Amino acid sequence: MSRYGISDYDAGAVLYSHEHPESDPTMKPPRGRERPDATWSFPTVPGKDGKPMDFKSFASDAKTHSLETAYRMIDEFTNKNLSPAFRR
């Protein structure tokens, strides 16, 4: 409204609705579960020994395992983005 010098909020609403038409609902992803028969599986994360751990092992101490995985990914990301001379 300030760009056009309009102080009337009703006129501003009309201008906004003209410049920003409603989006096409057919272009949005469907709500809810797209495939009710689909199942989610737990991704395997490596443990301290480097071997993939099952969900029960992960859930026994989720905070510790999550932090270890996060730090491992950060290190991996950092090492891939550094020049070869600076990699560990």
C-alpha positions in Angstrom: 0.0 0.0 0.0 2.8 2.4 0.8 4.4 1.8 -2.6 1.2 3.1 -4.3 0.4 5.8 -1.6 -2.8 4.0 -0.6 -4.1 4.6 3.0 -7.5 2.9 2.6 -7.1 -0.6 3.8 -10.1 -1.9 1.8 -8.5 -0.6 -1.4 -5.2 -2.1 -0.3 -6.9 -5.5 0.1 -8.4 -5.3 -3.4 -5.0 -4.4 -4.8 -3.2 -7.2 -2.9 -5.8 -9.8 -4.1 -5.4 -8.6 -7.7 -1.6 -8.8 -7.6 -1.5 -12.1 -5.6 -4.2 -14.4 -6.9 -5.1 -17.5 -5.0 -2.9 -20.4 -5.7 -4.2 -23.4 -7.7 -5.2 -26.1 -5.2 -4.5 -28.8 -7.7 -0.8 -27.8 -7.7 -0.4 -28.4 -4.0 0.6 -31.8 -2.5 -2.3 -33.9 -1.1 -3.0 -33.6 2.6 -2.7 -36.6 4.8 -1.1 -39.9 3.8 -0.7 -40.2 0.1 -0.3 -44.0 0.3 -2.1 -45.5 3.3 -0.4 -48.9 2.6 3.2 -47.4 2.8 5.3 -48.1 5.9 8.2 -46.2 7.2 11.3 -48.0 8.2 14.0 -46.8 10.6 17.2 -45.8 8.7 20.3 -47.6 9.8 22.9 -45.5 11.5 26.3 -46.7 12.3 27.3 -47.2 16.0 30.6 -46.4 17.6 32.1 -49.5 16.0 30.9 -48.5 12.5 28.5 -51.3 12.2 24.8 -50.5 11.6 22.7 -50.7 14.7 19.1 -51.8 15.0 16.3 -49.6 16.3 16.3 -51.2 19.8 20.0 -50.3 20.3 19.4 -46.8 19.0 16.3 -46.3 21.2 18.1 -47.5 24.3 20.1 -44.2 24.4 18.7 -42.1 21.6 20.3 -38.8 22.7 23.9 -40.2 22.7 23.5 -42.0 19.4 21.8 -39.0 17.8 24.7 -36.7 18.9 27.3 -39.2 17.6 25.6 -39.5 14.3 25.3 -35.7 14.0 28.9 -35.1 14.7 29.9 -37.9 12.3 27.8 -36.2 9.6 29.3 -32.8 10.3 32.8 -34.2 10.1 32.0 -36.0 6.9 30.5 -32.8 5.4 33.5 -30.7 6.5 36.0 -33.1 5.2 34.3 -33.3 1.8 34.2 -29.5 1.4 37.8 -28.8 2.4 40.6 -28.9 0.0 42.6 -32.3 0.1 45.5 -30.6 1.9 43.3 -29.8 4.9 41.5 -33.1 5.2 42.2 -35.3 8.2 
